Amino acid sequence: LVEDKPKEYPDFGEDVKLSEDTEFPVERNIKESVHNKLKKHQLEKEERELERKKLLLVPESNNAAPAQDLDKQHQGPTKKRIRNRSKENSINGVPLQPSPSDVEWSAVGGADVYRASAPAGYDEFAPEFAKQEPGVGEKGQPVVLYGREKQLGEEILKTEAFNLVASDKIVYTREVPDTRDPRCKAVVYDSQLPTASVVIIFTNEAWSPLIRTIYSVLNRSPPEFIHEIILVDDFSDKKHLGVKLERFITK
């Protein structure tokens, strides 16, 4: 049988008994020195936590504020200061000039719409009209694109299922051929008919085909039979819809 001999030095995980005259026993090797320093650090940490809890639970007086910012003292690395950058007011990406005191504001569709006079010479719908070319697409004629426009139209065609570049070139009031059967043209209707409400439902519809549809209803329907046109936006999130579309209709 082998007798268990007392260990000359404590193991790394064993508790160390303090001597009477020193806080820690005399360090006799590197292993014991590391052990003592870790033990001392742990005791100091427990004391700091205990002192902090006392300061939080027992203030100096009922109304007195803490003598120091404990959270700031004990928090981790200092957070970076976030700078507040001023953002200019704009509608659909168009900057707005400072408005006078007599400007009228109205909440439309959850957004504040600027209803005062726009800056001199500015028209937010001018870029859309600038893309149009009179005579292009008239009477159902094809729109021929070249160069960069042709390449861009083909790229959009892959995602939108139609050529948006060609559509933007066609004016809103373009003429279309009458493709009805001759027998349909010969039908005679009563002159006294009830009015109708035209409902157009769309979701993220492109600008030019949507506006052209509205013009088609107005220009090709007897005005006495059109009671109203109702546009139903089915949760679109494109910028050119929403309040911009409302401003175009009211214009």
LINJOCOR-V848296 format. One record per backbone hydrogen bond with DSSP energy under -1.0 kcal/mol. NH is the residue of the N-H (numbers start at 0). CO is the residue of the C=O. Records with the same first field share a line. If there is no record, write none. Layout:
NH = CO / CO
//
This chain:
32 = 28
33 = 29
34 = 30
35 = 31
36 = 32
37 = 33
38 = 34
39 = 35
40 = 36
41 = 37
42 = 38
43 = 39
44 = 40
45 = 41
46 = 42
47 = 43
48 = 44
49 = 45
50 = 46
51 = 47
52 = 48
53 = 49
54 = 50
55 = 51
56 = 52
57 = 53
69 = 67
72 = 68
73 = 69
74 = 70
90 = 93
93 = 90
95 = 88
102 = 99
105 = 112
107 = 110
110 = 107
112 = 105
114 = 103
121 = 118
125 = 122
128 = 124
129 = 125
132 = 168
135 = 132
137 = 134
138 = 174
139 = 136
140 = 137
148 = 145
150 = 146
151 = 147
152 = 148
153 = 149
154 = 150
155 = 151
156 = 152
159 = 155
160 = 156
163 = 161
166 = 162
167 = 163
173 = 170
183 = 180
184 = 180
185 = 181
186 = 183
195 = 224
197 = 227
199 = 229
201 = 231
209 = 205
210 = 206
211 = 207
212 = 208
213 = 209
214 = 210
215 = 211
216 = 212
217 = 213
218 = 214
219 = 215
224 = 221
226 = 195
227 = 195
229 = 197
231 = 199
233 = 201
234 = 232
240 = 237
245 = 241
246 = 242
247 = 243
248 = 244
249 = 245
250 = 246
//
